[in-house]
Structure formats: C-alpha cells, structure tokens
Amino acid sequence: MKTRLCELLGIEYPIIQGGMAWVATAELAAAVSNGGGIGIIAAGGAPADVVREQIKKARTLTDKPFGVNVMLMSPFADEVMQVVIEEKPEVVITGAGNPGKYMAALKEAGIKIMPVIASVAMAKKMEKDGADAVIAEGTEAGGHIGELTTMVLVPQVIDAVEIPVVAAGGIADSRGAVAAFALGADGIQVGTRFICAEECIAHENYKQAVVKAKDRDAVVTGRTTGAPVRALKNKLTREYDRLEKNGASFEEIEQLGVGGLRRAFQEGDVQMGSLMAGQSAAMVTKIEPAADIIRSYFNGTEAVIEEINSKLK
C-alpha cells in the first residue's frame, strides 16, 4: 500500500509509531523504521542533550528514516528544537502546542513537520503555517487527549485540508487500518500496540498490564485541570479521581502525577505508575517484534475488504 505519506517520508508502509514519552526510545524507533514504517523518538520532558544522544543512537541502529516528537509544553522545547534542526531527522512531530515559531527553521533544515491536532481549526491553522501533514488524534488514544473521537475527527479534518492526514487513536489491527483509510486518511499512527513490541525497553510489568487490559480499563484523569490523560486504571488513577471529586487544587492534582510515567516505564510500578495507554489496549494480546506488528496491520487488509464486500452484496 502506497499513499502520500509513504512518498512524503520515504517509507514502505503508511504507519507512524506514536511519540510516547519514555516509551518511544531509539531502540523502538529504529525497530519500527527497520520494519518499514517510521519510528519516532519522543523528546517528552527530556533535556536537549538526552534527545541528541537518542538521535545518534538511533542512527547506529537503522539507516532508515525516523523522526522526533517534540512536546511543546516541555521547558526544554526551544533547546530540543535546536538539536533537531542540527541533527536533521526526517520528520518532527509536535504535540501540546503550536509549532508555528519553529516552522521556518525546520523547513530550512529540510525537515518535514507533522503536528498532532485534535480539531479542524487547528488542522487548518497548521496547513496555513506550512505543515507537511497533520496527525488527527481521537480521544481513544493514550496519554494527553482531546475530546473528539477518531471516527468523527478524521473525516472532518480530511474535508478541511489538502495536506496528508494521518489517523490516530484506537487503531489496533488491520480492521482499524482499513477503517482509517476508508475515512480518507493517508496513514495511521499507532502508539499503544508498540508498547508491547519486543524492542520497546519499557518494563515487563508495563507491557503485561497492557496485554491483560480489558475493554474499560483505559480511563481518563485530569479533566478538571484542562489536560486530560488516558491511562490504565490503577491505584494512581483512583487517587486522581478522589482528588478531583474533592475539589483539590490544580497544583495538588499535578503534583500527584510527577514521575508517574517513569515509575511505570523504568520501575514497573503498576499501582502508582502512570500506565499511559489507549482504549485499544484491550485488543493487544501479545508481545512481538515491531516488524510483525507493522505487517499485521497491512497483511490482513485484503481479507477485511473482502469481508466488507461480501456483506454488501
């Protein structure tokens, strides 16, 4: 399957690995790129020198295109962007803000720009500012989320812009991929399922929590702060709920989450760690190589389409 996303990024399969803070390291990014998609290193809240080390490490693991996800709310965003401009990965994906002030410098460096957006208005703004593509992420996704579902967000964004649109949020298998392409998407972004890639260096406890997740286990906390986050329910999410219901201050709620993702990713703390994952977690059933995950999204598409056609006859 070749789409405008494949042509834009020079990749075999139109699939992007989500830029999950802590989880999306050089190891995972390189494995996804070697598998024919495009791997992404997540800068998260890391300082610039750490991001540079990750980029250099990825280059020792793959000769394929890969990218960097820059979280614009990070206090190191300016420094990280400067490193990205110097190191020149194939693409920069941005989240949690407007990358407008970096656009000219990124383009001058020959780097593609793909902001994650959660509304039609933001998609139009990004196209006007010069983005090469946008990632329309529905609320089914893990981590920081918007309000609209993938099913309603993606077609509205596609109708509103001319640049390629990547669908994200809740896409767990070839059925989800076919649905995304039927909506008009040029590609898909997958996060949660890649947590369970063999090459992902997340703690085994974190991976097993995703594999064992049930359909209602991915819950949202932090709505009262204006920055909702989806993660697997545990002691930490229940404490979030308690604080929010009792009218705790923004600072108190925010403080609860400090270090949560690190506790899950590095220490394997499945009770007080933030097990960020999307609603598709319940459809992840095993840990397997990244390349196998990628192929599973596309090798089964013909069978899905045939089944659809048989039902329409």
Number of C-alpha atoms within 10 A of each C-alpha: 10 12 16 16 24 19 11 15 17 17 22 18 22 28 27 28 27 28 27 22 21 19 28 27 26 30 22 27 35 30 24 30 29 21 21 22 29 29 31 32 31 26 29 25 18 18 15 19 12 13 25 17 11 19 25 13 15 26 15 11 16 17 11 20 23 30 30 29 26 30 23 20 13 16 13 17 19 15 15 27 23 15 17 25 19 12 14 19 20 20 24 22 23 23 20 16 14 18 21 14 10 14 18 12 13 21 15 9 15 14 20 21 23 24 26 24 27 24 18 19 11 18 26 18 15 25 19 11 15 16 21 20 25 27 28 30 28 24 25 25 30 28 23 17 23 17 13 16 19 23 19 11 22 28 19 17 28 22 10 14 18 12 20 23 25 27 35 32 27 28 28 23 21 21 17 19 27 21 17 22 16 11 18 19 26 23 24 27 24 25 27 30 30 27 32 27 22 19 21 23 19 23 18 19 17 25 26 18 20 30 19 14 20 16 10 11 21 26 20 23 22 20 12 14 13 9 14 18 23 25 27 28 22 17 14 21 26 15 15 20 16 13 17 19 10 9 11 13 13 14 9 13 21 13 11 15 16 12 12 19 22 18 19 25 25 17 15 22 18 22 17 20 26 29 31 30 30 30 25 25 31 21 19 21 14 14 20 15 17 29 18 13 20 25 16 14 21 18 13 15 19 13 12 17 15 11 11 11 10 9 8 7 5
